[in-house]
Amino acid sequence: MIYIKNMDSGENKRNNEVRRSKLEMYVDILSVLAHKGPLKLTHVMYKANVNCSVLKEYLDFLLKQGLVEERTVGKQRVVYAVSQRGITVLKYFKELKQVLPIVEEARNQAMIPY
């Protein structure tokens, strides 16, 4: 038997995907922590779909902003949890997301074609 690898399907999938902005990734991390509770680094990594080095950088930023808390459970187990401030920020983003399609639609209608 001869097997032919279909290279087209993977390439098209990669080309059609839109990269998330930093802001979207911050919100995704906060959402994961808000909905799934305190999590270890690897669990946040998989649930938010962020690689480890990027996640560490983004968690550091979120910690400095007071949006995420680092907790030690037991002797050495470190988990991350969303803070009350982080929950407030998520609430504001949810409200903004509901308003944003209206603003985006108005902006697209106002554009003058070439």
BELPE-V142948 format. One record per residue. N is the residue number from 0. RES is the residue in three letters. OMEGA is omega in whole degrees, 0 to 359 (999 if undefined). D_FIRST is the distance of its C-alpha to the first C-alpha in Angstrom with 1 decimal. Layout:
# BELPE-V142948
n->N res->RES omega->OMEGA d_first->D_FIRST
n->N res->RES omega->OMEGA d_first->D_FIRST
This chain:
# BELPE-V142948
n->0 res->MET omega->177 d_first->0.0
n->1 res->ILE omega->178 d_first->3.8
n->2 res->TYR omega->178 d_first->6.6
n->3 res->ILE omega->180 d_first->9.9
n->4 res->LYS omega->180 d_first->13.0
n->5 res->ASN omega->181 d_first->15.8
n->6 res->MET omega->187 d_first->18.8
n->7 res->ASP omega->186 d_first->21.2
n->8 res->SER omega->179 d_first->21.7
n->9 res->GLY omega->181 d_first->22.9
n->10 res->GLU omega->180 d_first->25.0
n->11 res->ASN omega->179 d_first->26.8
n->12 res->LYS omega->180 d_first->27.5
n->13 res->ARG omega->182 d_first->29.2
n->14 res->ASN omega->182 d_first->31.1
n->15 res->ASN omega->180 d_first->32.4
n->16 res->GLU omega->178 d_first->33.7
n->17 res->VAL omega->179 d_first->37.3
n->18 res->ARG omega->177 d_first->38.6
n->19 res->ARG omega->174 d_first->41.4
n->20 res->SER omega->176 d_first->44.8
n->21 res->LYS omega->181 d_first->46.6
n->22 res->LEU omega->178 d_first->48.8
n->23 res->GLU omega->179 d_first->45.9
n->24 res->MET omega->176 d_first->44.5
n->25 res->TYR omega->181 d_first->48.0
n->26 res->VAL omega->178 d_first->48.3
n->27 res->ASP omega->179 d_first->44.8
n->28 res->ILE omega->178 d_first->45.8
n->29 res->LEU omega->180 d_first->49.2
n->30 res->SER omega->179 d_first->47.6
n->31 res->VAL omega->181 d_first->45.3
n->32 res->LEU omega->180 d_first->48.3
n->33 res->ALA omega->185 d_first->50.5
n->34 res->HIS omega->184 d_first->48.1
n->35 res->LYS omega->178 d_first->46.5
n->36 res->GLY omega->179 d_first->49.6
n->37 res->PRO omega->184 d_first->50.1
n->38 res->LEU omega->172 d_first->46.8
n->39 res->LYS omega->182 d_first->45.6
n->40 res->LEU omega->183 d_first->44.3
n->41 res->THR omega->180 d_first->40.6
n->42 res->HIS omega->176 d_first->40.9
n->43 res->VAL omega->181 d_first->42.5
n->44 res->MET omega->181 d_first->39.8
n->45 res->TYR omega->184 d_first->37.0
n->46 res->LYS omega->179 d_first->39.0
n->47 res->ALA omega->180 d_first->40.3
n->48 res->ASN omega->180 d_first->37.0
n->49 res->VAL omega->179 d_first->38.8
n->50 res->ASN omega->190 d_first->37.9
n->51 res->CYS omega->183 d_first->40.3
n->52 res->SER omega->178 d_first->42.3
n->53 res->VAL omega->180 d_first->42.9
n->54 res->LEU omega->179 d_first->43.8
n->55 res->LYS omega->179 d_first->46.3
n->56 res->GLU omega->183 d_first->47.9
n->57 res->TYR omega->176 d_first->48.1
n->58 res->LEU omega->177 d_first->49.4
n->59 res->ASP omega->178 d_first->52.0
n->60 res->PHE omega->181 d_first->53.2
n->61 res->LEU omega->176 d_first->53.3
n->62 res->LEU omega->180 d_first->55.2
n->63 res->LYS omega->179 d_first->57.7
n->64 res->GLN omega->180 d_first->58.2
n->65 res->GLY omega->181 d_first->58.9
n->66 res->LEU omega->181 d_first->56.1
n->67 res->VAL omega->177 d_first->54.2
n->68 res->GLU omega->176 d_first->55.7
n->69 res->GLU omega->182 d_first->54.4
n->70 res->ARG omega->175 d_first->55.3
n->71 res->THR omega->180 d_first->55.1
n->72 res->VAL omega->183 d_first->54.3
n->73 res->GLY omega->183 d_first->55.2
n->74 res->LYS omega->186 d_first->55.6
n->75 res->GLN omega->184 d_first->53.0
n->76 res->ARG omega->180 d_first->50.6
n->77 res->VAL omega->176 d_first->50.9
n->78 res->VAL omega->180 d_first->50.0
n->79 res->TYR omega->180 d_first->50.5
n->80 res->ALA omega->177 d_first->52.3
n->81 res->VAL omega->179 d_first->53.4
n->82 res->SER omega->177 d_first->57.2
n->83 res->GLN omega->177 d_first->59.6
n->84 res->ARG omega->178 d_first->59.8
n->85 res->GLY omega->177 d_first->56.0
n->86 res->ILE omega->178 d_first->56.1
n->87 res->THR omega->178 d_first->58.8
n->88 res->VAL omega->178 d_first->56.7
n->89 res->LEU omega->179 d_first->53.7
n->90 res->LYS omega->179 d_first->56.2
n->91 res->TYR omega->178 d_first->57.3
n->92 res->PHE omega->178 d_first->53.8
n->93 res->LYS omega->178 d_first->53.0
n->94 res->GLU omega->179 d_first->56.2
n->95 res->LEU omega->180 d_first->55.4
n->96 res->LYS omega->179 d_first->51.9
n->97 res->GLN omega->181 d_first->53.5
n->98 res->VAL omega->187 d_first->55.9
n->99 res->LEU omega->179 d_first->53.6
n->100 res->PRO omega->179 d_first->51.7
n->101 res->ILE omega->179 d_first->55.1
n->102 res->VAL omega->180 d_first->56.0
n->103 res->GLU omega->179 d_first->52.7
n->104 res->GLU omega->179 d_first->53.0
n->105 res->ALA omega->180 d_first->56.6
n->106 res->ARG omega->180 d_first->55.6
n->107 res->ASN omega->179 d_first->52.8
n->108 res->GLN omega->182 d_first->55.3
n->109 res->ALA omega->181 d_first->57.9
n->110 res->MET omega->179 d_first->55.7
n->111 res->ILE omega->179 d_first->56.8
n->112 res->PRO omega->180 d_first->54.0
n->113 res->TYR omega->999 d_first->54.1
